[in-house]
Amino acid sequence: MEARFPGRKSLNGVKLELFSEDDIREIDLATRDILTNAGVQVSDEEARQIFKDAGCEVDEETYIVKIPDWLLNKCLDMAPSKFYLYGRDDEHTLEQQWCGKVHFTCFGTGIQVCKYLGDGKFETRDSTDADLAECAKLVDWADNIDYFSLPVSARDWAGKGAEDVHEMYTSVANTVKHFHHIDPVGEHVEYYWEMAKAFYGGDEKKARDRPIFSMLVCPTSPLELSHNACQVIIKGARFGIPVNVLSMAMSGGSSPVFLAGTLVTHNAEVLSGIVLAQLAAPGAKCWYGSSTTTFDLKRGTAPVGSPELALTSAAVAKLGQYYGLPVFVAGV
């Protein structure tokens, strides 16, 4: 275990040390204490059974699952330190690696767009499927964006059909780059999978070996894996689809006001999701993800552009490196 989790690592000649070895180990130990003694709420019956079969203590009245140290270590050993995001061709295929090259993507998901009408005039309206297609084509052109994450919603499909399924189709139809689905629905993952297979002419092995899309899912802070999060994680792992387990804890709102406490909460949420993925399918491809920030107590918002988000992102990046995992963090 110690060889896998060195705690300190230079990245492409740039080195930013936010923690001493003792600091990061204290966060790790505090996280393990939460997972072992307090547990996380798992609001999905299938997921609770998976945890129970693996040796976790499960309370079916409170839905609390306690994850022992030995199981966390086992699952971290199974989680790959490198995997690929496949585009339609090799030119647009990316390597996601522990302490590897930094890649960039757009990030959302917005529900409105601002259209320039000329002469200083703008129109703000709900985003549509057509807007999503235009965004995909723009990212397809932009060399500085490595893969396409869902930037806006197809709000014209809301209440009319499976909005998330249309967003999947529109995205993969309008870019040759890998698609990162930020708003997946657990009950619809099979539909996404059928689209991926269709790209390969129905060849399931190719779709598993070279998935052209991945999924992002958020635990619910504090310390819950919702039904939807669990189903996305389980199905993604079993289909071979990379899953980004990304906490969006808000310091002072859904997590402790002190950033050190928020890091512990964040860490427990992400690790519990990664453990579930490995139990569902050993070797499942996972990111250690973060869009954790502070909570603006005055305005009741989550300021994603705040200095605290940058500090938190740098901190959780070190945690992901500590566990030997590819990392995905929000930028400012």
BALOBA-1460 file (C-alpha; in Angstrom, 3 decimals):
// residues 332
<rec num="1" residu="m" x="0.000" y="0.000" z="0.000"/>
<rec num="2" residu="e" x="2.711" y="2.498" z="0.873"/>
<rec num="3" residu="a" x="4.397" y="2.081" z="-2.527"/>
<rec num="4" residu="r" x="1.091" y="2.860" z="-4.284"/>
<rec num="5" residu="f" x="0.309" y="5.920" z="-2.195"/>
<rec num="6" residu="p" x="3.532" y="7.957" z="-1.939"/>
<rec num="7" residu="g" x="1.794" y="11.214" z="-1.052"/>
<rec num="8" residu="r" x="4.316" y="13.392" z="-2.915"/>
<rec num="9" residu="k" x="4.829" y="13.525" z="-6.645"/>
<rec num="10" residu="s" x="6.278" y="15.925" z="-9.201"/>
<rec num="11" residu="l" x="4.026" y="16.540" z="-12.188"/>
<rec num="12" residu="n" x="5.638" y="17.438" z="-15.514"/>
<rec num="13" residu="g" x="8.363" y="19.412" z="-13.714"/>
<rec num="14" residu="v" x="5.842" y="21.470" z="-11.698"/>
<rec num="15" residu="k" x="5.506" y="20.814" z="-7.999"/>
<rec num="16" residu="l" x="2.906" y="22.218" z="-5.611"/>
<rec num="17" residu="e" x="2.992" y="20.800" z="-2.102"/>
<rec num="18" residu="l" x="-0.093" y="21.655" z="-0.053"/>
<rec num="19" residu="f" x="0.490" y="18.878" z="2.455"/>
<rec num="20" residu="s" x="3.335" y="17.387" z="4.385"/>
<rec num="21" residu="e" x="3.409" y="13.596" z="4.556"/>
<rec num="22" residu="d" x="1.856" y="13.847" z="8.023"/>
<rec num="23" residu="d" x="-0.882" y="16.226" z="6.822"/>
<rec num="24" residu="i" x="-2.146" y="13.978" z="4.050"/>
<rec num="25" residu="r" x="-1.926" y="10.927" z="6.271"/>
<rec num="26" residu="e" x="-4.067" y="12.682" z="8.896"/>
<rec num="27" residu="i" x="-6.751" y="13.385" z="6.286"/>
<rec num="28" residu="d" x="-6.558" y="9.778" z="5.165"/>
<rec num="29" residu="l" x="-6.881" y="8.475" z="8.739"/>
<rec num="30" residu="a" x="-9.809" y="10.800" z="9.490"/>
<rec num="31" residu="t" x="-11.536" y="9.607" z="6.315"/>
<rec num="32" residu="r" x="-10.998" y="5.964" z="7.240"/>
<rec num="33" residu="d" x="-12.437" y="6.665" z="10.691"/>
<rec num="34" residu="i" x="-15.617" y="8.070" z="9.090"/>
<rec num="35" residu="l" x="-15.977" y="5.189" z="6.639"/>
<rec num="36" residu="t" x="-15.361" y="2.546" z="9.318"/>
<rec num="37" residu="n" x="-17.255" y="3.982" z="12.301"/>
<rec num="38" residu="a" x="-19.826" y="6.495" z="11.012"/>
<rec num="39" residu="g" x="-20.361" y="5.114" z="7.520"/>
<rec num="40" residu="v" x="-22.149" y="6.554" z="4.500"/>
<rec num="41" residu="q" x="-25.839" y="6.454" z="3.638"/>
<rec num="42" residu="v" x="-26.462" y="4.229" z="0.616"/>
<rec num="43" residu="s" x="-29.978" y="4.822" z="-0.693"/>
<rec num="44" residu="d" x="-29.996" y="1.993" z="-3.234"/>
<rec num="45" residu="e" x="-30.963" y="-1.562" z="-2.303"/>
<rec num="46" residu="e" x="-28.756" y="-3.262" z="-4.893"/>
<rec num="47" residu="a" x="-25.733" y="-1.239" z="-3.812"/>
<rec num="48" residu="r" x="-26.329" y="-2.043" z="-0.143"/>
<rec num="49" residu="q" x="-26.412" y="-5.732" z="-0.987"/>
<rec num="50" residu="i" x="-23.143" y="-5.422" z="-2.917"/>
<rec num="51" residu="f" x="-21.508" y="-3.761" z="0.097"/>
<rec num="52" residu="k" x="-22.972" y="-6.373" z="2.447"/>
<rec num="53" residu="d" x="-21.757" y="-9.298" z="0.329"/>
<rec num="54" residu="a" x="-18.268" y="-7.762" z="0.375"/>
<rec num="55" residu="g" x="-18.140" y="-7.720" z="4.187"/>
<rec num="56" residu="c" x="-19.463" y="-4.275" z="5.076"/>
<rec num="57" residu="e" x="-21.727" y="-3.648" z="8.059"/>
<rec num="58" residu="v" x="-25.109" y="-2.580" z="6.643"/>
<rec num="59" residu="d" x="-28.070" y="-1.159" z="8.583"/>
<rec num="60" residu="e" x="-31.220" y="-1.692" z="6.523"/>
<rec num="61" residu="e" x="-33.245" y="0.719" z="8.677"/>
<rec num="62" residu="t" x="-30.936" y="3.727" z="8.336"/>
<rec num="63" residu="y" x="-29.269" y="2.628" z="5.056"/>
<rec num="64" residu="i" x="-25.879" y="3.275" z="6.676"/>
<rec num="65" residu="v" x="-22.982" y="1.256" z="5.260"/>
<rec num="66" residu="k" x="-19.683" y="1.016" z="7.135"/>
<rec num="67" residu="i" x="-16.643" y="0.258" z="4.987"/>
<rec num="68" residu="p" x="-13.736" y="-1.436" z="6.800"/>
<rec num="69" residu="d" x="-10.127" y="-0.453" z="6.210"/>
<rec num="70" residu="w" x="-9.123" y="-3.746" z="4.651"/>
<rec num="71" residu="l" x="-11.879" y="-3.486" z="2.020"/>
<rec num="72" residu="l" x="-10.964" y="0.105" z="1.145"/>
<rec num="73" residu="n" x="-7.347" y="-0.954" z="0.654"/>
<rec num="74" residu="k" x="-8.381" y="-3.913" z="-1.481"/>
<rec num="75" residu="c" x="-10.576" y="-1.776" z="-3.727"/>
<rec num="76" residu="l" x="-7.937" y="0.931" z="-4.130"/>
<rec num="77" residu="d" x="-5.509" y="-1.759" z="-5.223"/>
<rec num="78" residu="m" x="-8.023" y="-2.926" z="-7.859"/>
<rec num="79" residu="a" x="-8.738" y="0.564" z="-9.231"/>
<rec num="80" residu="p" x="-6.602" y="1.250" z="-12.326"/>
<rec num="81" residu="s" x="-4.097" y="4.095" z="-12.256"/>
<rec num="82" residu="k" x="-4.504" y="4.553" z="-16.023"/>
<rec num="83" residu="f" x="-7.268" y="4.223" z="-18.581"/>
<rec num="84" residu="y" x="-8.225" y="5.754" z="-21.925"/>
<rec num="85" residu="l" x="-10.969" y="8.048" z="-23.143"/>
<rec num="86" residu="y" x="-11.709" y="6.905" z="-26.675"/>
<rec num="87" residu="g" x="-12.794" y="9.232" z="-29.433"/>
<rec num="88" residu="r" x="-13.988" y="8.118" z="-32.831"/>
<rec num="89" residu="d" x="-10.387" y="7.701" z="-33.922"/>
<rec num="90" residu="d" x="-6.941" y="7.321" z="-32.352"/>
<rec num="91" residu="e" x="-6.160" y="11.012" z="-32.849"/>
<rec num="92" residu="h" x="-8.878" y="11.928" z="-30.367"/>
<rec num="93" residu="t" x="-8.150" y="9.198" z="-27.816"/>
<rec num="94" residu="l" x="-6.709" y="10.402" z="-24.502"/>
<rec num="95" residu="e" x="-4.795" y="8.771" z="-21.695"/>
<rec num="96" residu="q" x="-6.065" y="9.462" z="-18.176"/>
<rec num="97" residu="q" x="-3.203" y="8.586" z="-15.847"/>
<rec num="98" residu="w" x="-2.216" y="8.993" z="-12.233"/>
<rec num="99" residu="c" x="0.142" y="11.997" z="-12.187"/>
<rec num="100" residu="g" x="-0.050" y="12.079" z="-15.974"/>
<rec num="101" residu="k" x="-0.623" y="14.816" z="-18.525"/>
<rec num="102" residu="v" x="-3.218" y="17.496" z="-17.799"/>
<rec num="103" residu="h" x="-6.208" y="17.570" z="-20.159"/>
<rec num="104" residu="f" x="-8.991" y="20.119" z="-20.482"/>
<rec num="105" residu="t" x="-12.728" y="19.842" z="-21.039"/>
<rec num="106" residu="c" x="-15.725" y="22.164" z="-20.961"/>
<rec num="107" residu="f" x="-17.853" y="21.826" z="-17.858"/>
<rec num="108" residu="g" x="-21.515" y="22.510" z="-17.073"/>
<rec num="109" residu="t" x="-24.275" y="21.798" z="-17.063"/>
<rec num="110" residu="g" x="-25.988" y="25.099" z="-17.858"/>
<rec num="111" residu="i" x="-29.719" y="25.455" z="-18.448"/>
<rec num="112" residu="q" x="-29.596" y="28.769" z="-20.339"/>
<rec num="113" residu="v" x="-27.609" y="30.313" z="-23.165"/>
<rec num="114" residu="c" x="-26.849" y="33.917" z="-24.006"/>
<rec num="115" residu="k" x="-27.199" y="34.632" z="-27.727"/>
<rec num="116" residu="y" x="-25.473" y="37.654" z="-29.250"/>
<rec num="117" residu="l" x="-27.924" y="39.563" z="-31.438"/>
<rec num="118" residu="g" x="-25.550" y="42.292" z="-32.629"/>
<rec num="119" residu="d" x="-24.883" y="45.908" z="-31.680"/>
<rec num="120" residu="g" x="-24.501" y="45.129" z="-27.971"/>
<rec num="121" residu="k" x="-27.768" y="43.228" z="-27.780"/>
<rec num="122" residu="f" x="-28.141" y="39.833" z="-26.155"/>
<rec num="123" residu="e" x="-30.904" y="37.343" z="-25.522"/>
<rec num="124" residu="t" x="-30.880" y="34.951" z="-22.572"/>
<rec num="125" residu="r" x="-33.133" y="31.902" z="-22.915"/>
<rec num="126" residu="d" x="-33.376" y="28.236" z="-21.999"/>
<rec num="127" residu="s" x="-30.854" y="26.079" z="-23.808"/>
<rec num="128" residu="t" x="-32.078" y="23.620" z="-26.444"/>
<rec num="129" residu="d" x="-30.971" y="20.471" z="-28.197"/>
<rec num="130" residu="a" x="-29.817" y="22.629" z="-31.127"/>
<rec num="131" residu="d" x="-27.644" y="24.710" z="-28.771"/>
<rec num="132" residu="l" x="-26.045" y="21.528" z="-27.474"/>
<rec num="133" residu="a" x="-25.269" y="20.449" z="-31.044"/>
<rec num="134" residu="e" x="-23.610" y="23.821" z="-31.750"/>
<rec num="135" residu="c" x="-21.511" y="23.511" z="-28.582"/>
<rec num="136" residu="a" x="-20.390" y="20.016" z="-29.615"/>
<rec num="137" residu="k" x="-19.334" y="21.286" z="-33.042"/>
<rec num="138" residu="l" x="-17.445" y="24.189" z="-31.456"/>
<rec num="139" residu="v" x="-15.556" y="21.826" z="-29.131"/>
<rec num="140" residu="d" x="-14.882" y="19.573" z="-32.107"/>
<rec num="141" residu="w" x="-13.087" y="22.539" z="-33.709"/>
<rec num="142" residu="a" x="-11.273" y="23.769" z="-30.581"/>
<rec num="143" residu="d" x="-7.860" y="22.117" z="-30.303"/>
<rec num="144" residu="n" x="-7.394" y="23.277" z="-26.704"/>
<rec num="145" residu="i" x="-10.400" y="21.259" z="-25.462"/>
<rec num="146" residu="d" x="-9.503" y="17.589" z="-25.313"/>
<rec num="147" residu="y" x="-12.918" y="15.993" z="-24.821"/>
<rec num="148" residu="f" x="-16.538" y="17.089" z="-24.715"/>
<rec num="149" residu="s" x="-18.425" y="17.372" z="-21.419"/>
<rec num="150" residu="l" x="-22.110" y="18.208" z="-21.456"/>
<rec num="151" residu="p" x="-22.107" y="22.053" z="-21.301"/>
<rec num="152" residu="v" x="-25.840" y="22.856" z="-21.591"/>
<rec num="153" residu="s" x="-29.101" y="20.950" z="-21.266"/>
<rec num="154" residu="a" x="-31.568" y="20.137" z="-24.020"/>
<rec num="155" residu="r" x="-34.362" y="21.868" z="-22.128"/>
<rec num="156" residu="d" x="-36.766" y="21.580" z="-25.057"/>
<rec num="157" residu="w" x="-36.916" y="17.849" z="-24.263"/>
<rec num="158" residu="a" x="-37.680" y="18.360" z="-20.566"/>
<rec num="159" residu="g" x="-41.005" y="16.731" z="-19.711"/>
<rec num="160" residu="k" x="-41.419" y="15.440" z="-23.261"/>
<rec num="161" residu="g" x="-39.007" y="12.519" z="-23.330"/>
<rec num="162" residu="a" x="-35.755" y="11.212" z="-21.946"/>
<rec num="163" residu="e" x="-33.833" y="14.490" z="-21.962"/>
<rec num="164" residu="d" x="-30.550" y="12.861" z="-20.926"/>
<rec num="165" residu="v" x="-30.793" y="10.266" z="-23.714"/>
<rec num="166" residu="h" x="-31.294" y="12.977" z="-26.340"/>
<rec num="167" residu="e" x="-28.302" y="14.829" z="-24.870"/>
<rec num="168" residu="m" x="-26.195" y="11.704" z="-25.256"/>
<rec num="169" residu="y" x="-27.265" y="11.203" z="-28.873"/>
<rec num="170" residu="t" x="-26.817" y="14.844" z="-29.885"/>
<rec num="171" residu="s" x="-23.382" y="15.009" z="-28.289"/>
<rec num="172" residu="v" x="-21.903" y="11.895" z="-29.874"/>
<rec num="173" residu="a" x="-23.482" y="12.765" z="-33.241"/>
<rec num="174" residu="n" x="-21.774" y="16.164" z="-33.378"/>
<rec num="175" residu="t" x="-18.218" y="15.551" z="-32.169"/>
<rec num="176" residu="v" x="-15.466" y="13.068" z="-32.946"/>
<rec num="177" residu="k" x="-14.069" y="13.602" z="-29.456"/>
<rec num="178" residu="h" x="-14.837" y="11.532" z="-26.381"/>
<rec num="179" residu="f" x="-18.115" y="12.485" z="-24.665"/>
<rec num="180" residu="h" x="-18.323" y="12.906" z="-20.877"/>
<rec num="181" residu="h" x="-21.990" y="12.719" z="-19.798"/>
<rec num="182" residu="i" x="-22.355" y="14.980" z="-16.757"/>
<rec num="183" residu="d" x="-26.082" y="14.345" z="-16.125"/>
<rec num="184" residu="p" x="-26.600" y="10.587" z="-16.546"/>
<rec num="185" residu="v" x="-29.728" y="8.857" z="-15.273"/>
<rec num="186" residu="g" x="-29.218" y="5.420" z="-13.754"/>
<rec num="187" residu="e" x="-32.325" y="3.916" z="-15.373"/>
<rec num="188" residu="h" x="-31.155" y="5.088" z="-18.808"/>
<rec num="189" residu="v" x="-27.552" y="3.873" z="-18.829"/>
<rec num="190" residu="e" x="-28.601" y="0.914" z="-20.993"/>
<rec num="191" residu="y" x="-29.802" y="3.363" z="-23.665"/>
<rec num="192" residu="y" x="-26.436" y="5.124" z="-23.661"/>
<rec num="193" residu="w" x="-24.788" y="1.735" z="-23.941"/>
<rec num="194" residu="e" x="-26.887" y="0.768" z="-26.951"/>
<rec num="195" residu="m" x="-25.775" y="3.970" z="-28.705"/>
<rec num="196" residu="a" x="-22.140" y="3.167" z="-27.993"/>
<rec num="197" residu="k" x="-22.617" y="-0.335" z="-29.379"/>
<rec num="198" residu="a" x="-24.362" y="1.065" z="-32.454"/>
<rec num="199" residu="f" x="-21.267" y="3.158" z="-33.200"/>
<rec num="200" residu="y" x="-19.346" y="-0.133" z="-33.423"/>
<rec num="201" residu="g" x="-22.008" y="-1.813" z="-35.529"/>
<rec num="202" residu="g" x="-23.427" y="-3.687" z="-32.558"/>
<rec num="203" residu="d" x="-20.052" y="-5.142" z="-31.534"/>
<rec num="204" residu="e" x="-20.283" y="-5.313" z="-27.731"/>
<rec num="205" residu="k" x="-16.635" y="-6.280" z="-27.247"/>
<rec num="206" residu="k" x="-15.408" y="-3.212" z="-29.141"/>
<rec num="207" residu="a" x="-17.807" y="-1.017" z="-27.195"/>
<rec num="208" residu="r" x="-16.391" y="-2.404" z="-23.936"/>
<rec num="209" residu="d" x="-12.794" y="-2.199" z="-25.065"/>
<rec num="210" residu="r" x="-13.097" y="1.321" z="-26.511"/>
<rec num="211" residu="p" x="-16.053" y="3.158" z="-24.903"/>
<rec num="212" residu="i" x="-16.663" y="6.469" z="-26.678"/>
<rec num="213" residu="f" x="-18.334" y="8.017" z="-23.637"/>
<rec num="214" residu="s" x="-17.936" y="8.208" z="-19.881"/>
<rec num="215" residu="m" x="-20.177" y="9.392" z="-17.037"/>
<rec num="216" residu="l" x="-19.941" y="11.793" z="-14.110"/>
<rec num="217" residu="v" x="-21.930" y="11.207" z="-10.947"/>
<rec num="218" residu="c" x="-22.087" y="13.129" z="-7.669"/>
<rec num="219" residu="p" x="-22.545" y="11.764" z="-4.167"/>
<rec num="220" residu="t" x="-25.043" y="13.820" z="-2.168"/>
<rec num="221" residu="s" x="-23.239" y="15.779" z="0.522"/>
<rec num="222" residu="p" x="-22.920" y="15.066" z="3.302"/>
<rec num="223" residu="l" x="-22.015" y="11.391" z="2.965"/>
<rec num="224" residu="e" x="-24.758" y="9.871" z="0.820"/>
<rec num="225" residu="l" x="-24.695" y="7.719" z="-2.291"/>
<rec num="226" residu="s" x="-28.145" y="8.279" z="-3.796"/>
<rec num="227" residu="h" x="-30.088" y="5.675" z="-5.752"/>
<rec num="228" residu="n" x="-29.161" y="7.370" z="-9.037"/>
<rec num="229" residu="a" x="-25.484" y="7.690" z="-8.133"/>
<rec num="230" residu="c" x="-25.299" y="4.023" z="-7.167"/>
<rec num="231" residu="q" x="-26.979" y="2.817" z="-10.342"/>
<rec num="232" residu="v" x="-24.741" y="4.929" z="-12.577"/>
<rec num="233" residu="i" x="-21.651" y="3.645" z="-10.757"/>
<rec num="234" residu="i" x="-22.753" y="-0.010" z="-10.827"/>
<rec num="235" residu="k" x="-23.865" y="-0.044" z="-14.458"/>
<rec num="236" residu="g" x="-20.903" y="2.002" z="-15.634"/>
<rec num="237" residu="a" x="-18.507" y="-0.404" z="-13.923"/>
<rec num="238" residu="r" x="-20.209" y="-3.480" z="-15.384"/>
<rec num="239" residu="f" x="-20.354" y="-2.062" z="-18.922"/>
<rec num="240" residu="g" x="-16.720" y="-0.928" z="-18.777"/>
<rec num="241" residu="i" x="-17.665" y="2.761" z="-18.980"/>
<rec num="242" residu="p" x="-15.326" y="5.119" z="-17.072"/>
<rec num="243" residu="v" x="-17.105" y="6.790" z="-14.154"/>
<rec num="244" residu="n" x="-16.141" y="10.106" z="-12.574"/>
<rec num="245" residu="v" x="-17.098" y="9.994" z="-8.872"/>
<rec num="246" residu="l" x="-17.178" y="13.724" z="-8.195"/>
<rec num="247" residu="s" x="-18.080" y="15.304" z="-4.879"/>
<rec num="248" residu="m" x="-19.636" y="18.771" z="-4.846"/>
<rec num="249" residu="a" x="-19.457" y="19.391" z="-1.111"/>
<rec num="250" residu="m" x="-20.007" y="23.004" z="-0.044"/>
<rec num="251" residu="s" x="-17.884" y="24.161" z="2.868"/>
<rec num="252" residu="g" x="-20.171" y="25.837" z="5.395"/>
<rec num="253" residu="g" x="-23.281" y="24.360" z="3.768"/>
<rec num="254" residu="s" x="-23.217" y="20.604" z="3.220"/>
<rec num="255" residu="s" x="-19.777" y="20.063" z="4.777"/>
<rec num="256" residu="p" x="-17.742" y="21.607" z="7.632"/>
<rec num="257" residu="v" x="-16.934" y="25.301" z="7.360"/>
<rec num="258" residu="f" x="-13.231" y="24.560" z="7.805"/>
<rec num="259" residu="l" x="-11.585" y="23.367" z="4.586"/>
<rec num="260" residu="a" x="-9.753" y="20.521" z="6.330"/>
<rec num="261" residu="g" x="-13.087" y="19.084" z="7.477"/>
<rec num="262" residu="t" x="-14.552" y="19.561" z="4.010"/>
<rec num="263" residu="l" x="-11.625" y="17.626" z="2.541"/>
<rec num="264" residu="v" x="-12.377" y="14.710" z="4.854"/>
<rec num="265" residu="t" x="-16.080" y="14.726" z="3.925"/>
<rec num="266" residu="h" x="-15.221" y="15.006" z="0.242"/>
<rec num="267" residu="n" x="-12.686" y="12.205" z="0.489"/>
<rec num="268" residu="a" x="-15.116" y="9.828" z="2.191"/>
<rec num="269" residu="e" x="-17.809" y="10.465" z="-0.434"/>
<rec num="270" residu="v" x="-15.507" y="9.884" z="-3.410"/>
<rec num="271" residu="l" x="-13.795" y="6.823" z="-1.945"/>
<rec num="272" residu="s" x="-17.126" y="5.177" z="-1.065"/>
<rec num="273" residu="g" x="-18.218" y="5.532" z="-4.698"/>
<rec num="274" residu="i" x="-14.936" y="4.125" z="-5.985"/>
<rec num="275" residu="v" x="-15.246" y="1.174" z="-3.581"/>
<rec num="276" residu="l" x="-18.746" y="0.460" z="-4.954"/>
<rec num="277" residu="a" x="-17.426" y="0.524" z="-8.529"/>
<rec num="278" residu="q" x="-14.660" y="-1.954" z="-7.727"/>
<rec num="279" residu="l" x="-17.062" y="-4.273" z="-5.897"/>
<rec num="280" residu="a" x="-19.459" y="-4.183" z="-8.860"/>
<rec num="281" residu="a" x="-16.656" y="-4.912" z="-11.356"/>
<rec num="282" residu="p" x="-13.047" y="-5.272" z="-10.165"/>
<rec num="283" residu="g" x="-10.771" y="-3.018" z="-12.193"/>
<rec num="284" residu="a" x="-13.556" y="-0.555" z="-13.031"/>
<rec num="285" residu="k" x="-12.203" y="2.685" z="-14.496"/>
<rec num="286" residu="c" x="-12.755" y="5.618" z="-12.117"/>
<rec num="287" residu="w" x="-11.654" y="9.196" z="-11.662"/>
<rec num="288" residu="y" x="-11.149" y="10.807" z="-8.280"/>
<rec num="289" residu="g" x="-13.342" y="13.840" z="-8.968"/>
<rec num="290" residu="s" x="-14.066" y="17.224" z="-7.400"/>
<rec num="291" residu="s" x="-16.119" y="20.341" z="-7.867"/>
<rec num="292" residu="t" x="-16.100" y="21.011" z="-4.139"/>
<rec num="293" residu="t" x="-16.177" y="24.666" z="-3.124"/>
<rec num="294" residu="t" x="-17.439" y="26.948" z="-0.371"/>
<rec num="295" residu="f" x="-21.019" y="27.996" z="0.372"/>
<rec num="296" residu="d" x="-21.747" y="31.716" z="0.140"/>
<rec num="297" residu="l" x="-23.781" y="32.232" z="3.321"/>
<rec num="298" residu="k" x="-24.880" y="35.727" z="2.243"/>
<rec num="299" residu="r" x="-26.177" y="34.862" z="-1.214"/>
<rec num="300" residu="g" x="-26.999" y="31.178" z="-0.740"/>
<rec num="301" residu="t" x="-24.886" y="30.124" z="-3.729"/>
<rec num="302" residu="a" x="-21.939" y="27.868" z="-4.480"/>
<rec num="303" residu="p" x="-19.254" y="30.223" z="-5.901"/>
<rec num="304" residu="v" x="-17.404" y="27.991" z="-8.346"/>
<rec num="305" residu="g" x="-15.088" y="30.883" z="-9.267"/>
<rec num="306" residu="s" x="-13.919" y="31.522" z="-5.714"/>
<rec num="307" residu="p" x="-10.287" y="31.303" z="-4.567"/>
<rec num="308" residu="e" x="-11.381" y="28.581" z="-2.150"/>
<rec num="309" residu="l" x="-12.403" y="26.345" z="-5.035"/>
<rec num="310" residu="a" x="-8.916" y="26.647" z="-6.533"/>
<rec num="311" residu="l" x="-7.355" y="25.827" z="-3.179"/>
<rec num="312" residu="t" x="-9.700" y="22.870" z="-2.660"/>
<rec num="313" residu="s" x="-9.104" y="21.558" z="-6.186"/>
<rec num="314" residu="a" x="-5.356" y="21.651" z="-5.639"/>
<rec num="315" residu="a" x="-5.812" y="19.843" z="-2.323"/>
<rec num="316" residu="v" x="-8.057" y="17.074" z="-3.635"/>
<rec num="317" residu="a" x="-5.733" y="16.592" z="-6.612"/>
<rec num="318" residu="k" x="-3.031" y="15.678" z="-4.101"/>
<rec num="319" residu="l" x="-5.431" y="13.292" z="-2.380"/>
<rec num="320" residu="g" x="-6.255" y="11.572" z="-5.661"/>
<rec num="321" residu="q" x="-2.540" y="11.246" z="-6.387"/>
<rec num="322" residu="y" x="-2.023" y="9.842" z="-2.896"/>
<rec num="323" residu="y" x="-4.456" y="7.027" z="-3.694"/>
<rec num="324" residu="g" x="-2.895" y="6.347" z="-7.103"/>
<rec num="325" residu="l" x="-5.923" y="7.453" z="-9.120"/>
<rec num="326" residu="p" x="-6.492" y="9.667" z="-12.179"/>
<rec num="327" residu="v" x="-7.903" y="12.994" z="-10.991"/>
<rec num="328" residu="f" x="-10.600" y="15.319" z="-12.369"/>
<rec num="329" residu="v" x="-11.010" y="18.731" z="-10.712"/>
<rec num="330" residu="a" x="-12.965" y="21.901" z="-11.449"/>
<rec num="331" residu="g" x="-10.966" y="24.899" z="-12.596"/>
<rec num="332" residu="v" x="-11.489" y="28.575" z="-11.856"/>
